[in-house]
Amino acid sequence: QAGQYANVGTVDAELLDGTPVSASDPSHYFGQDQMLDFGDAADPPYATRFASNGARHLLGSNVYLGSCVDAELDGQPSAAADGDDANAGLSAFGTCAVPGDDEDGVTFTDPLEPGTNAGVDVVANAPCTLWAWIDFNRDGDWADAGEALFPSGAALAAGNNSLSFAVPGSAVLGLTAARFRCTTGGPVTFVGEAPDGEVEDYAVAVTLPEPPPAEAIPTLDEWGLLAFSLLLAGYALRRVGDKEGAGRPRS
């Protein structure tokens, strides 16, 4: 049943010596009867569950990221932002390559290195507008400057869309969370309900650039082979010199 529900269960009993005892336990929930897709970033610190006004999308309009989307009763928060990946959900739209894994629309094509531009491929099954955030300073929200990847939204066509965004120079190294939302219902933030589309959360890492490969230093065996080669070359040159000297007339 949709809406707020509350109840109190009470039990009365009697001990073996005749002493009466009783206990009560309240229960309550907010019921919803809509087909909704939720995210799975850790909650706390991020807003994922319904009680936190987590990002959620009303399903049924056939707009989603990747190859499928499924419905949940509530957010599926986990430290690795993969709680929704293994949850088959109540009902699926599209065809998931792996049953229940509907977090399949976003692929990072570059490492997230401070002060650089990074690329991401986003697949949509139908045209929609993408809104995305990464918690670059790792403070547990997506509200800081530079954390909205596409502040005005990015228009997606059906199929694969290759996009790029700036990684702030102040980005803090380590594992953090990203949220991607696609909808046709107008601008959205990283919380609240959208009339269609899908939300996908990911765990991502901010890293330093890999150092250039060091020049190879010859091993002892290689040094020995080089010395032996030089000796052979010197011996050969000496033999050639001896032969040339032997053929000259003496004065």
Phi, psi and chi 1 to 4 in degrees:
 res  aa     phi    psi   chi1   chi2   chi3   chi4
   1 GLN       -  131.7  179.7  178.2  -15.3      -
   2 ALA   -73.0  147.8      -      -      -      -
   3 GLY   104.8 -178.1      -      -      -      -
   4 GLN   -77.6  132.6 -175.5   65.0   53.8      -
   5 TYR  -122.2  141.6  162.1   87.4      -      -
   6 ALA  -147.0  144.2      -      -      -      -
   7 ASN  -156.7  156.9 -171.0   29.4      -      -
   8 VAL  -128.6  121.8  178.0      -      -      -
   9 GLY   -97.0  133.4      -      -      -      -
  10 THR  -129.0  138.8  -59.0      -      -      -
  11 VAL  -128.9  137.1   59.0      -      -      -
  12 ASP  -117.4  138.2  -63.7  -54.7      -      -
  13 ALA  -146.8  178.7      -      -      -      -
  14 GLU  -137.8  130.4 -173.3  175.7  -78.3      -
  15 LEU   -70.3  170.2  -61.8 -179.8      -      -
  16 LEU   -62.4  -27.0  -66.7  177.2      -      -
  17 ASP   -89.4    6.7   63.1    1.9      -      -
  18 GLY    93.6   -2.3      -      -      -      -
  19 THR   -71.9  125.7  -56.6      -      -      -
  20 PRO   -76.7  142.4   26.8  -33.3      -      -
  21 VAL  -135.7  155.0  -66.6      -      -      -
  22 SER  -151.9  159.6   63.9      -      -      -
  23 ALA  -152.3  152.7      -      -      -      -
  24 SER  -137.8  154.1   61.8      -      -      -
  25 ASP  -143.3  116.7 -178.8   42.1      -      -
  26 PRO   -80.0  147.7   29.5  -34.1      -      -
  27 SER  -136.5  146.1   64.5      -      -      -
  28 HIS  -158.6  153.8   54.4   84.4      -      -
  29 TYR  -160.2  164.4   62.4   79.6      -      -
  30 PHE  -109.2  111.1 -171.2   86.8      -      -
  31 GLY   -84.2  142.1      -      -      -      -
  32 GLN  -132.6  142.2   57.5   93.5   -1.3      -
  33 ASP  -115.5   25.6   57.4   -1.6      -      -
  34 GLN  -104.8  157.4  -63.6  175.9  -49.0      -
  35 MET   -89.0  109.1  -58.1  -66.8  -74.6      -
  36 LEU  -125.1  144.5  -66.7  169.3      -      -
  37 ASP  -104.0  130.8  172.2   65.1      -      -
  38 PHE  -114.0  168.0  -73.9   83.7      -      -
  39 GLY   -87.4 -173.7      -      -      -      -
  40 ASP  -143.5   21.1   53.6   12.0      -      -
  41 ALA   -67.1  154.4      -      -      -      -
  42 ALA   -56.5  135.0      -      -      -      -
  43 ASP  -136.8  108.6 -179.4   -2.1      -      -
  44 PRO   -72.6  165.3   29.8  -35.3      -      -
  45 PRO   -92.1  -17.1   34.1  -37.2      -      -
  46 TYR   -86.9  157.1  -56.7  101.0      -      -
  47 ALA   -85.4  105.8      -      -      -      -
  48 THR  -126.2  -43.8  -63.8      -      -      -
  49 ARG   -72.4  161.0  -66.9 -174.8  175.9   92.4
  50 PHE   -59.2  -40.1 -174.7   85.9      -      -
  51 ALA   -64.9  -21.5      -      -      -      -
  52 SER   -95.3    8.7  -55.1      -      -      -
  53 ASN    60.1   39.7 -167.5   28.8      -      -
  54 GLY   -60.7  156.0      -      -      -      -
  55 ALA   -60.3  134.8      -      -      -      -
  56 ARG  -154.4  150.9   56.2 -160.6 -176.6  -86.2
  57 HIS  -130.5  132.8  -68.6 -113.0      -      -
  58 LEU   -74.9  126.5 -175.0   63.1      -      -
  59 LEU   -98.0  163.7  -58.9 -178.6      -      -
  60 GLY   121.3  -11.1      -      -      -      -
  61 SER   -96.0    2.7   60.9      -      -      -
  62 ASN    63.8   41.5 -157.1   37.7      -      -
  63 VAL  -126.0  120.5  177.3      -      -      -
  64 TYR  -161.4  171.4   47.5   82.6      -      -
  65 LEU   -95.2  146.6  -63.6  171.3      -      -
  66 GLY    72.3 -147.1      -      -      -      -
  67 SER  -100.4   -7.7   59.6      -      -      -
  68 CYS  -166.4  169.4   67.8      -      -      -
  69 VAL  -150.5  144.3   62.5      -      -      -
  70 ASP  -127.3  163.4   58.0   25.4      -      -
  71 ALA   -98.5  146.6      -      -      -      -
  72 GLU  -130.0  158.0  -60.7   89.7   36.4      -
  73 LEU   -76.5  -25.0  -72.2  175.3      -      -
  74 ASP  -159.6  172.9 -156.9  -13.8      -      -
  75 GLY   -60.4  156.0      -      -      -      -
  76 GLN  -119.2   60.2  -51.5  -69.9  -45.1      -
  77 PRO   -63.6  143.8   24.1  -33.9      -      -
  78 SER  -156.2  157.0   65.1      -      -      -
  79 ALA   -60.6  -34.6      -      -      -      -
  80 ALA   -93.6    7.9      -      -      -      -
  81 ALA    53.2   43.4      -      -      -      -
  82 ASP  -130.0   15.9   59.0   -1.4      -      -
  83 GLY   -61.4  -34.0      -      -      -      -
  84 ASP   -81.4  -17.3 -167.7   20.4      -      -
  85 ASP   -65.4  -38.8  -62.1   26.4      -      -
  86 ALA   -97.7    2.6      -      -      -      -
  87 ASN   -99.8  115.8 -176.7   -8.1      -      -
  88 ALA   -64.9  -19.8      -      -      -      -
  89 GLY    76.3  177.0      -      -      -      -
  90 LEU   -83.9  -38.6  -57.9  175.3      -      -
  91 SER  -156.3  139.6 -179.1      -      -      -
  92 ALA  -112.3  146.2      -      -      -      -
  93 PHE  -117.9  130.2  -61.0   82.4      -      -
  94 GLY    85.5 -169.0      -      -      -      -
  95 THR  -126.0  113.8  -57.9      -      -      -
  96 CYS   -78.7  132.8  -61.6      -      -      -
  97 ALA   -61.6  -38.4      -      -      -      -
  98 VAL  -117.7  120.1  177.5      -      -      -
  99 PRO   -50.8  127.4  -27.4   35.3      -      -
 100 GLY    89.4  -20.6      -      -      -      -
 101 ASP   -89.5   88.2 -173.6    2.6      -      -
 102 ASP   -98.9    4.3   62.4  -21.2      -      -
 103 GLU   -88.7   69.6  -53.4  -85.2  -55.9      -
 104 ASP  -130.6   16.9   60.9  -12.6      -      -
 105 GLY  -100.4   -8.4      -      -      -      -
 106 VAL  -127.2  131.1  178.1      -      -      -
 107 THR  -133.4  121.4  -57.2      -      -      -
 108 PHE   -78.5  129.9  -71.1   88.3      -      -
 109 THR  -103.6   -5.7   56.7      -      -      -
 110 ASP  -138.5  152.6  -66.0  -59.5      -      -
 111 PRO   -67.9  151.8   24.4  -33.2      -      -
 112 LEU   -90.0   97.2  -57.3 -178.9      -      -
 113 GLU  -114.7  130.1  -60.9  170.6   -9.0      -
 114 PRO   -53.5  135.0  -26.2   35.6      -      -
 115 GLY    79.3   14.3      -      -      -      -
 116 THR  -122.4  173.8   66.4      -      -      -
 117 ASN   -99.9  141.0  -73.9  -24.8      -      -
 118 ALA  -122.2  155.5      -      -      -      -
 119 GLY  -111.2  154.3      -      -      -      -
 120 VAL  -147.5  137.5   63.5      -      -      -
 121 ASP  -101.5  127.2  -74.6  -13.1      -      -
 122 VAL  -124.3  124.2 -177.6      -      -      -
 123 VAL  -101.6  128.9  175.8      -      -      -
 124 ALA  -122.7  144.2      -      -      -      -
 125 ASN   -83.1  -15.3   80.2  -51.4      -      -
 126 ALA  -153.5  158.3      -      -      -      -
 127 PRO   -57.2  136.6  -25.0   35.8      -      -
 128 CYS  -162.3  176.2   57.5      -      -      -
 129 THR  -110.7  131.9  -58.3      -      -      -
 130 LEU   -98.3  136.3  179.1   72.8      -      -
 131 TRP  -127.1  135.7  -49.8   83.9      -      -
 132 ALA  -148.1  153.2      -      -      -      -
 133 TRP  -144.4  147.1  -56.1  -96.6      -      -
 134 ILE  -131.5  133.4  -64.8  179.0      -      -
 135 ASP   -78.8   78.6 -178.1   13.2      -      -
 136 PHE   -66.3  -31.8  -76.3  121.4      -      -
 137 ASN   -94.0    3.3   64.7    0.7      -      -
 138 ARG    56.3   40.9  -59.1  178.2   63.7 -155.1
 139 ASP  -101.2    7.7   68.2  -17.1      -      -
 140 GLY    91.5   14.4      -      -      -      -
 141 ASP  -150.7  174.6   63.1   50.3      -      -
 142 TRP  -116.2   29.4  -67.6  -66.6      -      -
 143 ALA   -98.4   -1.6      -      -      -      -
 144 ASP   -89.9  160.0  -58.3  -67.9      -      -
 145 ALA   -58.2  136.3      -      -      -      -
 146 GLY    86.3   -5.0      -      -      -      -
 147 GLU   -89.6  -15.5  -65.7 -173.9  -23.1      -
 148 ALA   -83.3  115.5      -      -      -      -
 149 LEU   -71.3  -35.4  -53.8 -171.9      -      -
 150 PHE  -133.1   81.9  -46.0  107.9      -      -
 151 PRO   -56.1  -31.2  -25.2   35.2      -      -
 152 SER  -100.2    8.0  -60.7      -      -      -
 153 GLY    84.4  150.6      -      -      -      -
 154 ALA  -120.0  121.2      -      -      -      -
 155 ALA   -72.0  126.0      -      -      -      -
 156 LEU  -106.8  139.3  -59.8 -175.3      -      -
 157 ALA   -94.9  163.1      -      -      -      -
 158 ALA   -63.4  131.9      -      -      -      -
 159 GLY   108.3 -158.8      -      -      -      -
 160 ASN   -84.4  138.5 -174.2   66.2      -      -
 161 ASN  -127.9  120.1  -59.8  -97.2      -      -
 162 SER   -94.7  120.7  -65.6      -      -      -
 163 LEU  -126.0  161.7  -52.7  170.8      -      -
 164 SER  -134.4  156.2   64.6      -      -      -
 165 PHE  -151.0  161.7   57.3   90.0      -      -
 166 ALA   -89.8  136.7      -      -      -      -
 167 VAL   -98.6  117.0 -179.8      -      -      -
 168 PRO   -58.4  145.9  -21.2   31.8      -      -
 169 GLY   -63.3  -21.0      -      -      -      -
 170 SER   -88.9    3.6   58.8      -      -      -
 171 ALA   -56.9  137.2      -      -      -      -
 172 VAL   -90.6  132.3  177.8      -      -      -
 173 LEU   -65.8  143.0  -58.5 -179.6      -      -
 174 GLY   128.6 -178.8      -      -      -      -
 175 LEU   -79.3  135.6 -163.8   64.6      -      -
 176 THR  -145.1 -170.5 -171.5      -      -      -
 177 ALA  -122.7  145.3      -      -      -      -
 178 ALA  -125.0  146.6      -      -      -      -
 179 ARG  -131.0  131.6  171.9  162.5  -72.3  174.8
 180 PHE  -123.0  131.5  -69.7   79.0      -      -
 181 ARG  -132.0  131.6  -54.7 -175.1   69.0  179.0
 182 CYS  -123.0  131.7 -171.2      -      -      -
 183 THR  -156.8  160.3 -180.0      -      -      -
 184 THR  -103.6    5.2   66.5      -      -      -
 185 GLY   -91.7   15.6      -      -      -      -
 186 GLY    96.9  180.0      -      -      -      -
 187 PRO   -57.7  143.2  -23.7   34.5      -      -
 188 VAL  -132.2  160.9  -67.1      -      -      -
 189 THR  -104.7 -169.6   68.2      -      -      -
 190 PHE   -82.2    4.6   45.4   82.2      -      -
 191 VAL  -131.3  170.2  -64.5      -      -      -
 192 GLY    90.7  176.4      -      -      -      -
 193 GLU   -99.5  143.3 -173.9  170.4  -45.5      -
 194 ALA  -119.7  148.9      -      -      -      -
 195 PRO   -74.9  -14.8   27.1  -35.0      -      -
 196 ASP  -160.3  179.6   62.3   13.5      -      -
 197 GLY    95.1 -153.3      -      -      -      -
 198 GLU  -154.3  152.8 -177.9 -177.6    6.2      -
 199 VAL  -116.8  136.0   52.5      -      -      -
 200 GLU  -131.4  128.6  -66.4 -170.5   -0.7      -
 201 ASP  -108.8  147.0  -66.7  -18.8      -      -
 202 TYR  -139.7  146.5  -67.3   87.5      -      -
 203 ALA   -89.8  126.1      -      -      -      -
 204 VAL  -132.3  160.9  -65.2      -      -      -
 205 ALA  -120.9  133.9      -      -      -      -
 206 VAL   -91.5  125.3  178.2      -      -      -
 207 THR  -130.6  164.6   60.9      -      -      -
 208 LEU   -85.5  153.7  -73.5  174.3      -      -
 209 PRO   -60.3  146.2  -18.8   30.3      -      -
 210 GLU   -70.4  136.3  -68.5 -171.8    8.4      -
 211 PRO   -66.6  150.7   24.5  -33.4      -      -
 212 PRO   -61.9  149.8   23.2  -32.7      -      -
 213 PRO   -62.2  136.1   21.4  -31.8      -      -
 214 ALA   -70.9  147.1      -      -      -      -
 215 GLU   -66.1  141.1  -66.0 -175.4    4.6      -
 216 ALA   -68.1  130.3      -      -      -      -
 217 ILE   -99.4  125.7  -59.8  175.4      -      -
 218 PRO   -56.8  141.4  -21.8   32.2      -      -
 219 THR   -80.5  173.0   64.3      -      -      -
 220 LEU   -58.4  -40.0  -71.9  175.9      -      -
 221 ASP   -62.8  -39.4  -70.5  -18.1      -      -
 222 GLU   -69.3  -38.6  -68.9  170.9  -26.3      -
 223 TRP   -62.8  -42.0  -80.1  118.9      -      -
 224 GLY   -61.8  -42.4      -      -      -      -
 225 LEU   -64.9  -38.4 -179.8   59.6      -      -
 226 LEU   -64.3  -44.0  177.8   59.3      -      -
 227 ALA   -63.2  -42.6      -      -      -      -
 228 PHE   -63.1  -39.0 -178.0   66.1      -      -
 229 SER   -64.4  -40.0  -60.1      -      -      -
 230 LEU   -65.6  -40.1  -69.8  174.2      -      -
 231 LEU   -61.4  -44.1  -73.0  172.6      -      -
 232 LEU   -62.8  -41.6  -74.5  179.4      -      -
 233 ALA   -64.5  -41.7      -      -      -      -
 234 GLY   -64.2  -39.6      -      -      -      -
 235 TYR   -64.2  -41.6  177.3   73.9      -      -
 236 ALA   -64.4  -41.7      -      -      -      -
 237 LEU   -63.8  -37.4  -71.0  173.3      -      -
 238 ARG   -65.8  -41.0 -177.8  176.8  178.5 -178.0
 239 ARG   -63.6  -40.3  -69.7  -66.1  -57.9  -88.3
 240 VAL   -63.2  -42.2  170.0      -      -      -
 241 GLY   -63.3  -38.7      -      -      -      -
 242 ASP   -63.8  -42.8  -70.1  -16.0      -      -
 243 LYS   -65.7  -41.4  -72.2 -178.3  179.6  179.5
 244 GLU   -65.8  -38.5  -70.8  179.5  -10.6      -
 245 GLY   -68.4  -32.4      -      -      -      -
 246 ALA   -69.7  -23.2      -      -      -      -
 247 GLY   -89.0   -4.2      -      -      -      -
 248 ARG   -88.0  142.1  -65.7 -173.4 -173.9  131.5
 249 PRO   -71.4  143.2   24.8  -33.6      -      -
 250 ARG   -85.8  144.7  -64.4 -174.9  178.5 -177.6
 251 SER   -97.8      -   55.1      -      -      -
